[in-house]
Amino acid sequence: MIERTLEEIEAKLRQSTSIPTGNRDELLGLLATLKTEVTELAKTHEDQAQSIAGFAVVSTHEAIRTPRNPVLLRHSLDGLSASVTEFEKSHPELVEIVNTICTTLSNLGI
C-alpha cells in the first residue's frame, strides 16, 4: 500500500505543469529515496510509515494544485515533518529526506 501511494505521488509530479522541470526532477529523486526509507521503516513501524506516506500525498497535492493555498500547504508540510520527528535518532536519513522535500515544496514560490 505504501509503495502504491508513493507511486501515485510520482505520477502526479510527472504530470504536473505547475512545477518547474528542475524542481520536478529534484522532487522525483527525493521521492525515490523516500520510497526506500519508508519501505524499510514499514517493516517495523507500519502505522508510522503509512502516516509519512499520507502526509507526503497531501503535501504534494497542495504544492501542485492550482491555485495554491499557502496555508494548506504549510499545514501539510508541518504534518509531514511531524510524522518523522520520532525517528531522528533511529532513521536520520528519513528525517533528512523529508526535511528536504518540505523545503523544496515550500520554496516553489509560495
TORVO-226596 format. One record per atom (N, C-alpha, C): residue number from 0; chain; atom name; x, y, z. Coordinates in Angstrom, 2 decimals. Last residue first. Example, Ala and Ser with C-alpha at 12.3 -4.5 7.8 and 13.67 -1.06 7.14 Angstrom:
PT tipa lumba roti xx yy zz
PT 1 A N 12.85 -2.25 7.08
PT 1 A CA 13.67 -1.06 7.14
PT 1 A C 12.90 0.03 7.87
PT 0 A N 13.19 -5.69 7.80
PT 0 A CA 12.30 -4.50 7.80
PT 0 A C 13.20 -3.30 7.80
END
This chain:
PT tipa lumba roti xx yy zz
PT 109 A N 5.84 29.85 -3.16
PT 109 A CA 4.61 30.08 -2.40
PT 109 A C 4.92 30.93 -1.21
PT 108 A N 7.87 28.92 -4.68
PT 108 A CA 7.32 30.23 -4.97
PT 108 A C 6.05 30.56 -4.22
PT 107 A N 8.70 26.52 -3.73
PT 107 A CA 8.18 26.57 -5.09
PT 107 A C 7.50 27.89 -5.42
PT 106 A N 9.61 26.02 -1.18
PT 106 A CA 10.31 27.01 -1.99
PT 106 A C 9.80 27.14 -3.42
PT 105 A N 8.13 23.90 -0.22
PT 105 A CA 7.89 25.22 0.34
PT 105 A C 8.50 26.31 -0.53
PT 104 A N 9.32 21.79 -1.57
PT 104 A CA 7.92 22.13 -1.85
PT 104 A C 7.60 23.55 -1.36
PT 103 A N 11.89 21.93 -0.37
PT 103 A CA 11.73 22.08 -1.81
PT 103 A C 10.30 22.47 -2.16
PT 102 A N 11.28 21.48 2.34
PT 102 A CA 11.94 22.72 1.93
PT 102 A C 11.72 22.97 0.44
PT 101 A N 10.18 18.90 2.19
PT 101 A CA 9.40 20.02 2.72
PT 101 A C 9.98 21.36 2.26
PT 100 A N 12.41 17.47 1.23
PT 100 A CA 11.17 17.53 0.45
PT 100 A C 10.33 18.72 0.90
PT 99 A N 14.13 17.84 3.42
PT 99 A CA 14.50 18.38 2.11
PT 99 A C 13.28 18.48 1.20
PT 98 A N 12.73 16.46 5.41
PT 98 A CA 13.00 17.89 5.57
PT 98 A C 13.37 18.54 4.24
PT 97 A N 12.79 13.88 4.30
PT 97 A CA 11.51 14.56 4.50
PT 97 A C 11.72 16.06 4.65
PT 96 A N 15.57 13.41 4.38
PT 96 A CA 14.85 13.41 3.10
PT 96 A C 13.53 14.15 3.24
PT 95 A N 16.06 13.50 7.17
PT 95 A CA 16.73 14.43 6.27
PT 95 A C 16.00 14.54 4.93
PT 94 A N 14.52 11.36 8.06
PT 94 A CA 14.21 12.71 8.53
PT 94 A C 14.84 13.74 7.60
PT 93 A N 15.89 9.28 6.78
PT 93 A CA 14.47 9.51 6.53
PT 93 A C 14.09 10.92 6.91
PT 92 A N 18.40 9.45 7.96
PT 92 A CA 18.25 9.71 6.53
PT 92 A C 16.81 10.00 6.17
PT 91 A N 17.94 8.72 10.68
PT 91 A CA 18.29 10.11 10.33
PT 91 A C 18.15 10.43 8.84
PT 90 A N 16.42 6.81 12.39
PT 90 A CA 16.37 6.87 10.93
PT 90 A C 16.70 8.29 10.44
PT 89 A N 16.89 7.13 15.15
PT 89 A CA 16.94 5.79 14.57
PT 89 A C 16.96 5.78 13.03
PT 88 A N 16.74 9.91 15.63
PT 88 A CA 17.91 9.14 16.04
PT 88 A C 18.01 7.80 15.32
PT 87 A N 14.31 10.73 14.43
PT 87 A CA 15.54 11.49 14.23
PT 87 A C 16.79 10.69 14.57
PT 86 A N 11.79 9.70 14.65
PT 86 A CA 12.81 8.86 14.03
PT 86 A C 14.13 9.58 13.81
PT 85 A N 9.91 11.47 15.55
PT 85 A CA 10.36 10.45 16.50
PT 85 A C 11.48 9.57 15.94
PT 84 A N 9.40 13.02 13.20
PT 84 A CA 10.14 13.56 14.34
PT 84 A C 10.69 12.48 15.26
PT 83 A N 7.81 12.40 11.07
PT 83 A CA 9.11 11.72 11.17
PT 83 A C 9.91 12.13 12.39
PT 82 A N 5.51 13.90 11.24
PT 82 A CA 5.36 12.45 11.12
PT 82 A C 6.68 11.70 11.23
PT 81 A N 6.29 16.56 11.16
PT 81 A CA 5.95 15.97 12.46
PT 81 A C 5.89 14.44 12.40
PT 80 A N 6.55 16.89 8.37
PT 80 A CA 7.72 17.00 9.26
PT 80 A C 7.45 16.32 10.60
PT 79 A N 3.85 16.59 7.64
PT 79 A CA 4.86 15.69 7.10
PT 79 A C 6.11 15.71 7.99
PT 78 A N 2.69 18.74 9.01
PT 78 A CA 2.29 17.37 9.32
PT 78 A C 3.31 16.36 8.84
PT 77 A N 3.93 20.85 7.67
PT 77 A CA 4.14 20.69 9.11
PT 77 A C 3.78 19.27 9.55
PT 76 A N 2.84 20.43 5.14
PT 76 A CA 4.28 20.27 5.33
PT 76 A C 4.63 20.11 6.82
PT 75 A N 0.15 21.02 5.67
PT 75 A CA 0.51 19.68 5.21
PT 75 A C 2.01 19.42 5.40
PT 74 A N 0.33 23.72 6.45
PT 74 A CA -0.19 22.72 7.39
PT 74 A C 0.22 21.30 6.97
PT 73 A N 1.36 24.84 4.07
PT 73 A CA 2.15 24.93 5.31
PT 73 A C 1.67 23.88 6.31
PT 72 A N -0.81 24.34 2.34
PT 72 A CA 0.50 23.75 2.07
PT 72 A C 1.33 23.75 3.35
PT 71 A N -2.79 25.91 3.52
PT 71 A CA -2.95 24.45 3.49
PT 71 A C -1.63 23.75 3.20
PT 70 A N -1.62 28.43 3.06
PT 70 A CA -1.95 27.99 4.43
PT 70 A C -2.08 26.47 4.48
PT 69 A N -1.37 28.70 0.26
PT 69 A CA -0.18 28.64 1.12
PT 69 A C -0.46 28.13 2.53
PT 68 A N -2.82 27.12 -2.19
PT 68 A CA -3.26 27.72 -0.93
PT 68 A C -2.10 27.59 0.05
PT 67 A N -2.71 27.60 -5.71
PT 67 A CA -2.13 27.10 -4.46
PT 67 A C -2.69 27.85 -3.28
PT 66 A N -5.41 26.98 -7.99
PT 66 A CA -4.42 27.86 -7.36
PT 66 A C -3.92 27.24 -6.06
PT 65 A N -3.60 24.12 -8.50
PT 65 A CA -3.75 25.49 -8.94
PT 65 A C -5.19 25.89 -8.65
PT 64 A N -1.30 21.89 -6.83
PT 64 A CA -2.63 22.31 -7.26
PT 64 A C -2.63 23.79 -7.66
PT 63 A N 1.16 21.19 -5.84
PT 63 A CA 0.99 21.24 -7.29
PT 63 A C -0.39 21.71 -7.74
PT 62 A N 1.06 21.32 -3.05
PT 62 A CA 2.14 22.03 -3.75
PT 62 A C 1.87 22.16 -5.25
PT 61 A N -1.06 19.69 -2.32
PT 61 A CA -1.14 21.13 -2.03
PT 61 A C -0.09 21.93 -2.79
PT 60 A N -0.03 17.20 -3.16
PT 60 A CA -1.27 17.74 -3.71
PT 60 A C -1.35 19.25 -3.52
PT 59 A N 2.18 16.96 -1.46
PT 59 A CA 2.37 17.04 -2.91
PT 59 A C 1.14 17.64 -3.58
PT 58 A N 0.85 16.80 1.00
PT 58 A CA 1.80 17.88 0.74
PT 58 A C 2.03 18.07 -0.75
PT 57 A N -0.63 14.44 0.69
PT 57 A CA -1.31 15.71 0.92
PT 57 A C -0.40 16.89 0.59
PT 56 A N 1.48 12.56 0.37
PT 56 A CA 0.44 12.72 -0.64
PT 56 A C -0.22 14.09 -0.51
PT 55 A N 2.86 12.86 2.78
PT 55 A CA 3.55 13.16 1.53
PT 55 A C 2.55 13.36 0.39
PT 54 A N 0.96 11.96 4.58
PT 54 A CA 1.31 13.38 4.60
PT 54 A C 2.07 13.79 3.33
PT 53 A N 1.06 9.22 3.79
PT 53 A CA -0.17 10.02 3.69
PT 53 A C 0.10 11.51 3.69
PT 52 A N 3.69 8.49 4.43
PT 52 A CA 3.23 8.43 3.04
PT 52 A C 1.98 9.27 2.84
PT 51 A N 3.55 8.86 7.22
PT 51 A CA 4.51 9.61 6.42
PT 51 A C 4.07 9.65 4.96
PT 50 A N 1.57 6.97 7.87
PT 50 A CA 1.37 8.39 8.14
PT 50 A C 2.30 9.25 7.30
PT 49 A N 2.84 4.59 7.13
PT 49 A CA 1.60 4.99 6.46
PT 49 A C 1.33 6.48 6.66
PT 48 A N 4.89 4.60 9.01
PT 48 A CA 5.23 4.67 7.58
PT 48 A C 4.02 5.10 6.77
PT 47 A N 3.39 4.25 11.34
PT 47 A CA 4.13 5.49 11.14
PT 47 A C 4.51 5.67 9.67
PT 46 A N 2.39 1.64 10.90
PT 46 A CA 1.49 2.79 11.06
PT 46 A C 2.20 4.11 10.81
PT 45 A N 4.80 0.03 10.71
PT 45 A CA 3.84 0.15 9.60
PT 45 A C 2.95 1.40 9.72
PT 44 A N 7.59 -0.40 11.64
PT 44 A CA 6.68 0.67 12.08
PT 44 A C 5.66 0.98 10.99
PT 43 A N 9.07 -2.39 10.43
PT 43 A CA 9.00 -2.38 11.90
PT 43 A C 7.98 -1.39 12.45
PT 42 A N 8.72 -2.08 7.73
PT 42 A CA 8.97 -3.43 8.24
PT 42 A C 8.82 -3.50 9.75
PT 41 A N 8.61 0.61 7.22
PT 41 A CA 7.34 -0.13 7.31
PT 41 A C 7.52 -1.54 7.84
PT 40 A N 11.24 1.37 6.82
PT 40 A CA 10.59 1.70 8.09
PT 40 A C 9.32 0.87 8.30
PT 39 A N 11.56 0.53 4.15
PT 39 A CA 12.36 -0.08 5.22
PT 39 A C 11.70 0.15 6.59
PT 38 A N 9.78 2.29 2.94
PT 38 A CA 9.59 0.84 2.79
PT 38 A C 10.35 0.09 3.87
PT 37 A N 10.99 4.71 3.57
PT 37 A CA 9.67 4.40 4.15
PT 37 A C 9.38 2.91 4.04
PT 36 A N 13.39 4.56 2.05
PT 36 A CA 13.42 4.74 3.51
PT 36 A C 12.10 4.32 4.16
PT 35 A N 12.44 4.28 -0.59
PT 35 A CA 13.34 3.29 0.00
PT 35 A C 13.29 3.35 1.52
PT 34 A N 10.92 6.64 -0.82
PT 34 A CA 10.29 5.34 -1.02
PT 34 A C 11.13 4.23 -0.38
PT 33 A N 12.87 8.60 -0.55
PT 33 A CA 11.83 8.46 0.48
PT 33 A C 11.17 7.09 0.38
PT 32 A N 14.22 8.21 -2.97
PT 32 A CA 14.91 7.94 -1.70
PT 32 A C 13.91 7.76 -0.57
PT 31 A N 12.18 8.99 -4.70
PT 31 A CA 12.77 7.65 -4.82
PT 31 A C 13.49 7.26 -3.53
PT 30 A N 11.82 11.64 -3.87
PT 30 A CA 10.74 10.68 -3.68
PT 30 A C 11.26 9.25 -3.78
PT 29 A N 14.17 12.80 -4.77
PT 29 A CA 13.92 12.73 -3.33
PT 29 A C 12.84 11.69 -3.02
PT 28 A N 13.69 12.58 -7.53
PT 28 A CA 14.84 11.92 -6.91
PT 28 A C 14.66 11.75 -5.41
PT 27 A N 11.42 14.19 -7.73
PT 27 A CA 11.34 12.78 -8.11
PT 27 A C 12.51 11.99 -7.53
PT 26 A N 12.47 16.67 -6.95
PT 26 A CA 11.46 16.02 -6.13
PT 26 A C 11.33 14.54 -6.46
PT 25 A N 14.20 17.15 -9.14
PT 25 A CA 14.73 17.06 -7.77
PT 25 A C 13.75 16.32 -6.87
PT 24 A N 12.34 17.28 -11.22
PT 24 A CA 13.37 16.24 -11.23
PT 24 A C 13.97 16.04 -9.84
PT 23 A N 10.90 19.55 -10.37
PT 23 A CA 10.21 18.27 -10.53
PT 23 A C 11.23 17.13 -10.49
PT 22 A N 12.84 21.53 -10.49
PT 22 A CA 12.25 21.18 -9.20
PT 22 A C 11.57 19.81 -9.26
PT 21 A N 13.27 21.52 -13.29
PT 21 A CA 14.36 21.26 -12.35
PT 21 A C 13.86 20.84 -10.98
PT 20 A N 10.65 22.17 -14.31
PT 20 A CA 11.31 20.89 -14.60
PT 20 A C 12.42 20.56 -13.61
PT 19 A N 8.33 23.70 -12.00
PT 19 A CA 9.40 23.79 -13.00
PT 19 A C 10.16 22.46 -13.12
PT 18 A N 5.00 22.80 -11.63
PT 18 A CA 6.33 22.71 -11.02
PT 18 A C 7.37 22.79 -12.12
PT 17 A N 2.67 22.72 -13.03
PT 17 A CA 2.88 23.88 -12.15
PT 17 A C 4.24 23.88 -11.46
PT 16 A N 2.16 20.49 -14.34
PT 16 A CA 2.73 21.57 -15.16
PT 16 A C 3.02 22.79 -14.30
PT 15 A N 2.45 17.11 -13.46
PT 15 A CA 2.24 18.48 -13.03
PT 15 A C 2.92 19.47 -13.98
PT 14 A N 3.12 14.53 -14.05
PT 14 A CA 2.07 15.17 -14.85
PT 14 A C 1.91 16.65 -14.54
PT 13 A N 5.02 13.87 -12.13
PT 13 A CA 5.39 13.79 -13.55
PT 13 A C 4.38 14.53 -14.43
PT 12 A N 3.48 14.10 -9.80
PT 12 A CA 4.61 15.01 -10.03
PT 12 A C 4.98 15.03 -11.51
PT 11 A N 1.70 11.96 -10.17
PT 11 A CA 1.20 13.33 -10.09
PT 11 A C 2.30 14.35 -10.35
PT 10 A N 3.51 9.79 -10.09
PT 10 A CA 2.71 10.04 -11.30
PT 10 A C 2.18 11.48 -11.31
PT 9 A N 4.44 10.02 -7.44
PT 9 A CA 5.36 10.13 -8.57
PT 9 A C 4.61 10.47 -9.85
PT 8 A N 2.11 9.50 -6.03
PT 8 A CA 2.75 10.81 -5.90
PT 8 A C 3.67 11.04 -7.10
PT 7 A N 1.76 6.84 -6.79
PT 7 A CA 0.75 7.83 -7.17
PT 7 A C 1.31 9.25 -7.07
PT 6 A N 3.95 5.72 -5.54
PT 6 A CA 3.89 5.69 -7.00
PT 6 A C 2.85 6.68 -7.52
PT 5 A N 3.18 6.02 -2.89
PT 5 A CA 4.32 6.79 -3.36
PT 5 A C 4.40 6.79 -4.89
PT 4 A N 1.04 4.18 -2.88
PT 4 A CA 0.82 5.58 -2.54
PT 4 A C 1.95 6.45 -3.08
PT 3 A N 2.38 1.79 -3.44
PT 3 A CA 1.37 2.30 -4.38
PT 3 A C 1.11 3.78 -4.14
PT 2 A N 3.92 1.57 -1.11
PT 2 A CA 4.58 1.68 -2.42
PT 2 A C 3.62 2.26 -3.45
PT 1 A N 1.93 1.27 0.79
PT 1 A CA 2.80 2.44 0.84
PT 1 A C 3.46 2.65 -0.51
PT 0 A N 0.82 -1.19 0.00
PT 0 A CA 0.00 0.00 0.00
PT 0 A C 0.87 1.26 0.00
END
